[in-house]
Amino acid sequence: MSEPQRRTFDPKVLIAEVSTGDLHSWSNEFEFLWTQHRRAMLNLLDDVAERGIREPVVIGADGRLWDGHHRVAVAIALHLNQIETVDHRLPLTTTAKEPTRQ
């Protein structure tokens, strides 16, 4: 099995290409996070605004986001242009900003 690739995505491209972990729509996922986890989301928003996103989000081999839903929601809220990922999908798609290494 191939090693996962570290890739950088525009968060809007990421949510267009990757499903939520539970297969809900991203709009439902974001609504849930901002209403049910509001305090954690606001704390993360402040932290990311000050320090950036320090941990990559993880895209599973099945095309679902395995880890990082809160970080993606905050990246969208802050209008960030990129988010780092660890991508386990094969074959890799071509919309990432960094080229695939052979």
Secondary structure, DSSP 8 states (H G I E B T S, - for coil): ----EEEEE-HHHHHHHSB-TT---HHHHHHHHHHHSHHHHHHHHHHHHHH---S-EEE-TTSBEEE-HHHHHHHHHTT-S-EEEEE--SS--S-SSS----
